[in-house]
Amino acid sequence: MIKNLSDKILIVDDELEIADLVGELLTVAGYECFTANSGETALKTLGQRKFSLLVTDIMMPGMSGVELLVEVRRSFPDVAVIMVTGVDDRKMAIHTLELGAYGYIIKPFNRNEILINVVSALERRRLSLLSQEYEKSLKMEVEQRTKDVHDREEEIIFRLIAATRYRDDETGAHVKRIGLYAAEMARGLGWSDSAINDIRLAAPMHDIGKIGVPDEILLKVGKLEPAEFEIIKKHPKIGFDILDGSTVPLIQMAAQIALSHHEKWEGSGYLLGLSGEKIPEAGRVVAIVDVYDALVHDRVYRKALPEDKALSIMVSDRGRHFDPRMFDCFMDLLPQIRDIRDEVKDTQD
């Protein structure tokens, strides 16, 4: 007979002499047994110590054995349950098994019958727990491998972005903030966890196309000439071309952001002159956080603006430059946005 000496069994019957009799049989077989004379008492006992198996009568005053079974399966799912009854009722037997009972014994029963049912129930429980533990371990392994992949993706992305920072005034802190701002907004907009993580990594690639803009224009101090600005306006297409064609959702989102983050809600932006809902959502999010971060930090062509002045400028562009719904979300999230700004500072700060 296979048994675990740590298995504790609770026997429930409103006739305590029957519960004691079953307990004696199982004690002789090497199990540690406890008894209860009602479903209510059984639940209280289950909450006080750990049991492997519950053997319960079906017909009891107050809480019936079936009601006890349902509650045990809900509150103590690791406890196996065997039903005992004096009525040979096939429908009741099937019903209790469907509710999660591990066995069904009809009185009067002999010693071997109950021992066989107990051993069988405990072995099924052991295998079930092993299966749960394996699934949990497998899930943790998958999660760890997924995290490793995401970590590698993140490192590759930020190394790629680093190439542009050698030629631009934008700092590593800036692109990191853009990702964190965008993720915070995506969360506020109700995006899925995977989409939130994607935009956290995709948003920092918004200006990767600047790698194709000449230094004398990219790093020019002061206002650009119209012809120079036309060259600057090519960087969304350059960025899109670098990122386009991937089958990875994260890179696909990054390509959309690169191409659309200078579009404006009323259609006067560049490169495609898109308006309203035709602008990809991710591009609309990045348009807001990119402008905010640029205004409140130093740039080669001007000093940082006080936040109240920057916000005043942005509010005037609600419904013109920025999607009104998304801009309102951004304003609601200003405390979190400020926390990110304070935490991720430029080196010169």
C-alpha positions, -999 to +999 in steps of 0.1 A: +000+000+000+014+034-010+009+061+016+025+093+028+028+094+066+023+131+065-012+127+050-039+138+074-075+127+069-107+143+082-138+121+085-171+139+087-204+122+098-232+135+120-231+100+136-198+103+154-195+066+161-194+060+124-168+087+120-147+072+148-150+037+132-137+049+099-110+068+117-099+037+136-097+017+103-075+043+087-054+049+118-045+012+119-035+016+083-010+043+093-029+075+086-034+104+111-072+109+114-095+136+128-133+136+130-161+162+128-198+158+132-210+185+108-200+203+077-196+236+096-172+220+121-153+203+092-147+237+075-135+252+107-111+222+112-098+225+076-089+261+083-069+252+113-046+225+099-035+210+066-054+179+054-048+158+024-082+140+023-118+146+035-141+116+039-177+129+043-212+115+046-237+130+022-269+130+042-262+153+072-284+179+090-275+215+083-248+216+056-250+185+035-220+165+022-226+178-013-226+214+000-195+207+020-178+192-012-186+224-031-171+246-004-140+225+001-133+225-037-136+263-036-117+271-004-094+241-001-087+229-037-057+208-027-079+186-004-092+154-020-128+144-011-145+110-009-182+109-005-200+083+017-237+075+015-262+049+026-282+053-006-271+037-038-280+066-061-262+065-095-273+101-104-260+114-071-227+095-075-222+110-110-232+145-097-206+144-069-179+132-092-187+160-116-184+184-086-148+171-080-152+142-056-124+116-059-145+087-049-180+075-039-186+048-013-219+032-004-226+020+032-222-005+046-186-008+034-158-031+044-123-023+055-106-031+021-131-010+001-125+021+021-087+016+022-086+011-016-106+043-021-084+063+003-052+051-013-066+058-048-078+093-038-045+102-022-025+089-052-046+110-076-042+140-054-004+135-053-003+132-091-025+163-094-002+183-072+028+171-091+012+182-123+004+216-109+039+220-096+053+210-131+029+235-148+040+262-124+076+254-129+071+254-167+053+287-166+081+302-145+106+289-170+087+303-200+083+336-182+120+337-175+129+329-211+104+355-223+120+380-200+155+371-213+143+377-249+127+410-239+160+420-221+180+412-252+156+431-274+158+461-251+196+460-252+197+457-290+172+486-293+191+510-271+224+501-287+208+509-320+195+542-307+229+550-293+242+553-329+219+582-335+229+599-302+264+604-314+250+627-341+221+644-323+216+666-293+191+642-278+204+623-248+200+587-238+179+599-209+156+616-234+148+585-254+144+565-222+119+590-208+100+590-241+095+552-237+085+555-201+061+584-208+045+565-237+041+534-216+024+554-188+000+569-213-007+536-229-016+522-195-038+552-189-055+546-222-063+510-213-038+492-236-029+456-231+002+447-211+020+435-242+012+467-261+024+488-232+057+470-231+060+473-269+055+510-269+080+514-240+107+500-263+093+512-296+089+549-287+126+555-281+132+547-318+110+576-329+139+597-342+162+569-355+158+584-390+179+614-379+209+592-386+204+601-422+203+639-417+236+659-423+254+672-392+254+708-403+216+707-403+210+683-374+233+702-350+227+737-363+223+764-336+194+787-343+165+786-367+167+764-398+163+777-433+132+764-452+154+742-474+171+728-443+138+721-426+127+702-457+157+679-452+149+675-415+114+665-425+128+634-443+138+617-411+104+600-404+107+583-438+143+573-432+134+559-398+105+540-413+127+525-441+152+513-415+125+496-394+100+485-421+095+449-432+099+433-397+075+405-386+081+415-349+051+435-336+075+457-315+095+467-346+063+472-366+050+496-340+084+514-340+082+518-378+047+533-374+059+557-347+090+568-367+068+576-397+039+593-379+051+610-348+053+644-365+017+642-379-008+666-364-044+659-355-058+685-379-036+673-408-009+699-411+020+677-399+045+658-419+055+635-436+021+622-450-002+649-438-024+624-420-052+636-397-074+624-368-078+586-364-058+580-396-027+587-375-016+555-358-024+555-321+012+549-311+023+579-332-003+601-315+009+591-281+046+598-289+037+631-305+025+644-272+053+631-249+080+640-274+069+676-275+066+678-237+101+664-231+116+686-258+100+718-243+111+712-207+147+702-215+176+721-231+181+717-268+209+728-290+187+756-305+172+768-271+171+765-234+144+745-215+111+762-208+094+763-174+068+735-173+039+759-169+049+777-201+054+744-219+020+731-208+004+764-219+018+759-254+007+723-255-028+731-242-032+756-271-024+728-295-051+704-281-073+694-310-048+709-335-015+692-330-026+666-304-054+641-303-078+657-277-086+624-259-050+614-256-039+649-246-065+649-217-051+615-207-016+630-207-027+659-185-044+635-160-011+616-158+011+646-152+021+635-116+034+602-130+050+620-160+068+644-136+080+614-115+096+599-146+111+632-156+127+636-121+139+601-120+155+599-155+177+630-158+200+641-185+237+637-175+242+675-176+214+679-151 
